[in-house]
Amino acid sequence: MSPVAVCTLDQLNEDFPFVAEVEGVEVVIVRTQGALYAIKNECSHADVALSEGEVDDCHLECWMHGSRFNLRTGVPDSLPATQNVPVYVVSLESDAPNSAVLVDVTADASLVTPPCVPTGSKG
């Protein structure tokens, strides 16, 4: 499958989760620290929406039990979660502020270097 447009860059607020459905997968897109990330919108521990949590230091925290997931890798860095959450490749259609944000749920972003797309600003 190819990347799917989920929103425009100017729709994403810094450090605020944005939810979209891509090919039947609910995904959270996060704009933080001058980059974009996409992660599955489901905590691997409690099966709740990660989009309800807070973004901090390139991590998304589950609101229910406090597990923090690295937006680059999907790896939890705190208990009670012990399983990774899938992360997906994000790209931009252009350099314009209203560029389409594209997500590919068939591509594992943890295997890509760098695992994100720069947005040109840090806040």
Steps between C-alpha positions, in 0.01 A plus 500: 500500500604858454497787749159652576429871559360543853507877555701809413807614687330819617228291670754349742566682825835453672491225767131425444392157369300496175296187424438363151395167353727356234390182323302387803775584752444781750821704510623791711707761317715716726690817411775547758856625518493612136393161360197283427434152634221244457418229753210259537229647721490209742694437820658155493419450868145620552346515151406868539554799270849649529365821347342581837848526655763773507801555277828559681862473386414305181284255697124447516373409845202270550245687710381188682810353666782736399701283260705721266562396140791633295356667188807398295493128584172418677699350788352555848747648746286453809274237650245356494533471119764257376401461133583745222233697317535515119643822355446600139682695231388863460577723203401841365368561151692830476688762704193724522345580842174347377667190355314171522629270775529144371509183713592151383370234742679226304845645574662463844653837587727344764697347210542833317779752561398761596168363630319832453456788261630847597239776497741790475419644842544408861180643637 
